[in-house]
Amino acid sequence: MNARFDAADAPGAARADDAAIRKNMLQLVELRWIAVVGQVATIALVEFGMDIRLPLVAMGLVAASLVALNLLTLSRLRWRARATNAELFGQLAFDALALTAQLYLSGGATNPFAFLFLLHAMLGAVLLEAWSVWAIVAITVTAFAFLTRYHLPLILPQGGVEELFRLHVQGMVACFALNAALLVVFVARIGRNLKQRDARLAALRQREAEEDHIVRMGLLASGAAHELGTPLATLDVILSDWRRMPSFAKEPEILDEIADMQAEVRRCKSIVSGILLSAGEARGEAPEATTVRAFLAEVLDDRRSAHPGTLIEFVERIEEDVPILADPALKQVIAVVIDNAAEASPEKVTVTAVREDDLLALRVLDRGPGFSSQVIANLGKPYNSTKGKPGGGLGLFLVVNVMRKLGGAVAAANREAGGAIVTLTLPLATLAIEPEDADAA
């Protein structure tokens, strides 16, 4: 079992609506092709099979206008301009008017295919916003009322009222079957499009909530870093004074302990500076130019010093080294993953770096108990942890969201041989040195 959290582009709700409208417009195009074919077939059957005379030229022009609208719509969708509800409404209104024209030329409201107006009203209810749904209803009702009084009468062959009624019933059966089939097929497809849009919007809302959580955490971390800066500096000064005190200078063991304390205090100061740097608050510090190999070697050396009892093995398979900017956020992400692995597997952790085309893939393997199914299923969500510690699960949450911001991806899985593997994938272009950065460096 494994989980993957891709950090693709995160469009807003407007883009999700636009995608749904585009799909629905394509459904209308397909429905319109069926309508054109059905009209041509019905006209041919009535004209040549039933010997009922129809104004072929005028009806052909109406069908041609539907073909032209389809071609225009397909061309319009290739422009990738934003699709709107108003445009969708305009297309449905045009279809309703085209049906009105065909019915006007073929018997008006007495034509059994007049009930196809219900299909337009149903599609409007599924596709459109409230105001435009009622506008479509008004258009179809007005058109039907118009056709009850104004239309070209059909010139029927001889056969009397009974023959006319038989033809009308047959037409009603064909119209009902057509309405039912089209409604089932296309409303189901349109409903699927709308469900996909709703799912995308739900994912966007979830991402927005997660990013808001990150902002709050960032503010707290930045504030804490500011607050800790002064006492850490004070401790460093006090320890330096202690080293010069005669009573301590005579005790080498005490001096060694003071040196260790100073080293830890300075390490804390470095961590605080890293937090401020990640928050964009470092004073006068420019991003450091380095290479992929040097950057990873620095991160691994730092983690080895933090976990002296753990063997952190580094397997580097980068054929071509490239210059990059050392991103402190990425450094922290890699450190979190290695720290988690070292906690689960104190004996040995293996870090593999592979360059795959324009991607950098980092795989961190441990020999611990592995991830639970719950952690894998909810990868990227805050407080998703089985450790039972306060604040547990924030590490992977931050990893996923930082990688998302950098345009990368995070995958987690359990190994068949035991233990877990976390894979970080990042486009090298994200860290590439721009010309102005190289000049500054």
C-alpha positions, 0 to 999 in steps of 0.5 A, spaced: 500 500 500 502 506 498 500 514 497 502 519 493 501 527 494 502 530 487 503 538 487 500 540 481 497 547 479 492 549 484 487 553 480 481 556 484 474 555 484 473 559 477 477 554 474 474 548 476 467 551 474 470 553 467 473 546 466 466 543 468 462 548 463 467 546 457 466 539 458 458 540 458 459 544 452 462 538 449 456 534 451 452 539 448 456 539 441 455 531 441 448 532 442 447 537 437 450 532 432 445 527 434 440 532 433 442 534 426 443 527 424 436 525 427 433 531 423 436 529 416 433 522 417 426 524 420 426 529 414 428 524 409 423 519 412 417 523 412 419 526 405 420 520 401 417 514 405 411 517 407 410 522 401 409 528 406 411 534 402 416 539 407 420 545 405 426 542 404 431 548 403 428 552 409 429 546 414 436 544 411 438 551 412 436 550 420 440 544 420 446 547 417 446 553 422 446 547 427 452 544 424 455 551 423 454 553 431 458 546 432 464 548 428 464 555 431 464 552 438 469 547 437 474 552 434 472 557 440 474 551 445 481 551 442 482 558 444 482 556 451 478 562 453 474 562 459 467 559 458 461 562 462 454 560 464 452 566 459 455 562 453 452 555 455 445 559 456 446 562 449 447 555 446 441 552 449 437 558 447 439 557 440 438 550 440 431 551 442 430 557 437 432 552 431 427 547 434 422 552 434 424 554 426 424 546 424 417 545 428 414 552 425 416 549 418 413 542 419 406 543 423 407 547 429 405 544 436 401 538 432 408 535 430 409 530 436 416 532 436 414 539 439 415 535 446 423 535 445 422 542 448 422 538 455 429 536 453 431 543 453 428 545 459 431 539 463 438 540 460 437 547 462 435 545 469 442 541 470 447 545 467 445 552 468 444 557 474 438 559 476 436 565 472 438 562 466 434 556 467 428 560 468 430 564 462 430 557 458 423 555 461 420 562 458 423 561 451 421 554 450 414 555 453 413 562 449 416 558 443 411 552 444 405 557 445 407 561 438 407 554 435 400 553 437 397 559 432 403 560 427 406 554 423 406 552 416 401 546 415 403 539 413 400 537 406 398 530 408 397 524 403 390 522 403 387 517 408 383 521 413 383 523 420 384 516 422 391 516 418 393 522 421 392 520 428 396 514 427 401 518 424 401 522 430 401 517 435 407 513 432 411 520 432 409 521 439 412 514 441 418 516 437 419 522 440 418 519 447 423 514 446 428 519 443 427 524 449 428 518 454 434 515 451 438 522 450 436 524 457 439 518 460 445 518 456 447 526 457 444 527 464 448 522 466 454 524 463 453 531 465 452 529 472 458 526 472 462 532 470 458 536 475 461 531 480 468 531 478 467 539 479 465 538 486 470 533 488 475 538 485 472 544 489 472 540 495 480 538 494 481 546 493 477 547 499 481 542 503 488 545 500 486 552 502 484 549 509 491 546 510 495 552 507 491 556 512 493 552 518 501 552 515 500 560 515 498 560 522 504 555 524 509 559 520 506 565 524 507 562 531 514 559 529 516 566 526 514 569 533 517 564 537 524 565 533 524 572 534 522 571 542 528 566 542 533 570 539 535 574 545 535 569 550 539 564 546 544 570 545 544 572 552 546 565 554 552 565 549 555 571 552 554 568 559 557 562 557 563 565 553 564 569 560 564 563 564 570 560 560 574 566 562 572 566 569 579 563 573 575 558 577 572 555 571 579 556 567 582 551 572 577 545 570 578 542 563 572 538 564 568 544 566 571 548 560 569 542 555 562 542 558 561 549 557 564 548 550 559 543 549 553 548 551 556 553 547 555 549 541 548 547 543 546 554 544 549 556 537 546 550 534 539 553 537 541 559 534 542 556 527 535 553 527 532 559 529 536 563 524 533 558 519 526 559 521 527 566 520 530 565 513 524 560 511 519 566 513 523 571 509 525 575 515 533 574 515 537 580 515 541 581 509 542 574 507 542 572 500 540 565 497 546 561 497 549 558 490 551 551 490 550 544 487 545 539 487 551 534 490 554 539 495 547 541 497 545 534 499 552 532 502 551 538 507 544 536 509 546 529 510 552 531 514 548 536 518 543 530 519 549 525 521 551 530 527 544 530 529 543 523 530 550 520 531 548 513 533 545 512 527 548 510 520 545 514 515 548 511 508 548 516 502 547 513 495 548 518 490 546 516 483 547 523 480 551 523 473 551 530 472 551 535 477 548 542 476 548 549 480 542 550 484 540 555 490 540 552 497 533 553 499 532 552 506 525 550 506 527 544 502 533 543 507 528 542 512 523 538 508 529 533 507 531 533 514 524 532 517 524 526 513 531 523 515 529 525 522 522 521 522 526 515 519 532 515 524 526 515 529 523 509 526 530 505 525 535 508 529 540 503 527 540 505 519 537 509 514 539 509 507 538 516 503 538 515 495 539 521 490 537 519 483 536 524 477 531 522 472 531 527 466 529 534 469 527 531 476 531 530 482 528 524 486 530 522 493 528 516 497 529 515 504 529 508 506 528 505 514 528 499 517 522 500 522 515 498 523 513 502 517 507 506 516 500 504 518 494 504 513 491 510 516 497 514 515 498 512 508 491 513 506 491 520 509 498 522 507 499 530 507 493 531 513 495 535 519 496 530 526 496 524 521 500 520 526 500 514 530 505 516 535 500 519 540 505 525 541 502 532 542 503 535 535 505 528 532 504 528 524 506 535 523 512 533 520 509 529 514 504 535 513 509 540 512 513 536 508 507 535 503 505 542 503 512 545 502 513 540 496 507 542 493 509 549 493 516 547 490 512 544 485 514 537 487 511 530 490 511 526 496 510 518 496 510 514 502 509 506 502 511 500 506 517 496 503 516 488 502 522 487 506 520 491 512 520 498 513 518 504 510 520 508 504 518 516 503 520 519 496 521 526 494 520 528 487 522 535 485 523 539 478 530 541 478 528 547 475 525 550 481 532 550 484 535 552 478 540 559 478 537 564 474 542 569 470 541 574 475 542 570 481 548 567 478 551 574 477 549 576 485 552 569 487 
